[in-house]
């Protein structure tokens, strides 16, 4: 899962320095920028790495990557479309449920109509027999 957070440059540097103290080998490779650099809002991507068989009580590892604005915008757009797809899938599932209910209703009505048709045909034959007897 990729989540995106925005930080001011100084706050980002503070957090990166804290993370570097935890001796994360990846963070040691990130080039440090001057915290006084006039970057008012840098974008960070937090990537949560979760092993396939990781127990639920363990926390996922958090890695910080500094990205250019263009990449950040692409990831935001990607996440937007992922949420849109999830919404459409849930709506589709709901429609499938309604469709199956409608199909069940139609089958029930067909069976009812068939039973009524058989009953009316039997009554029609009875009436034809009576009519023939009267004539």
N, C-alpha and C positions, 0 to 999 in steps of 0.2 A: 504494500500500500504506500502511496506517495502522498504526503501532505505538505502543503506549502505555507510558510509563515513569513511575514515581513518584519524586518528589524531595521532600526536606524544603525548606521555604520558602527557607532561606538558601542551600542548594546551587542551587536554581532561580535565585535572584537572581544568584549568581555566574556561572552558565552564560549567563543572558540578557545580563548585562553583557559577557561575553566575546564572545557572538554579535553584540551591538550594535556592538562595536569593528570587526567585519568590514564595517560599513556596509551591512548588509542593510536595504533600505528598509521591509520589512514589520516587522522587529523594532523599528525606530525608532518605529513607531506603537503599540507595546504600552505601556500605562500601567505605570509602575514602582510597586511597593509597597514599603513599609518592610520591610527584611529582618528586623527585630526583631519584626515582627507575629507573634502567636502562632498561626501556621498551621503545624501540625506536619507535615502531609503534603498538598501540593497535587498535583494531577494535571496532567501535561503530555501532549499528543499530539504526536508527531513525525510529520510528514507528509513522505514521500519523493516528490518530484516527479521523474518520469523522462520525458523526451521520448520520443516514439514511435521516432524514428530515432537516438537517442543511442547512440554507440559503447559497446561493453561496457567499455572501459577508463576511461571517464569516471565520476565519482562522481555520485550523485544529490544534488540540493539538499535540504537539511534545514531545515524551518521549524518553529519552536516555537510552539505555541498553548496558552495557559492556558485550561482549561475548567472549568466547574462540575462538581461531583461527579456530578450526575444525568446529564450528557452523557457523562462518562467511563464511568459504569456502562452506559449504552446502547451505547457503542462496544465495551466489553468483551463485552457480550451478543451484539452483532452479529458480532464476531470469533469468538466461541464457536460460533455457528450456522454461520458460514462454514466453520470447520474440520469441523464435524459433517457439513455437506453434502459437503465434499471426501471425507471418509471413506466416506459412503454411496455417492458416485459411484464410488469405487474398488472398493467391495464389489459394486456393481451391474455394473461392468465384469468383475470376476472371475466373477460369476454368469453373465454373458453368455457368457464363455469356456467355462464348464462346460456351459451350455445347448447351445452349438454343438457341443461334444464329444459330449454325449448324443445330439443329433440325428444326428450322424455315425455314432455307434454303432448307433442304431436303424435308420438306412438300411442299414448294413452287415448287420445281423441280418435285416432284411426281404429283402435280396438273397439271403442265405444260405438263408433259409426258402423263398423262391421257387425257388431252384435245387434244394433238396431235394424240394420238392413236385413239381417237374417230373420229377425222377429217379424218385420213387416212383410217379408216374402212368405213366411209361414201363414200369417194372417190373410194375405192375398190369396194363397192357395185354398185356405179354409173357406173364404168368401166365394171363390170360384166354384168350389164343390157345392156349397149351399145354393148358389145361383143355378147350377146345372140340375140340382135336385128339384128346384122350384119349377124349372121349365119342363 
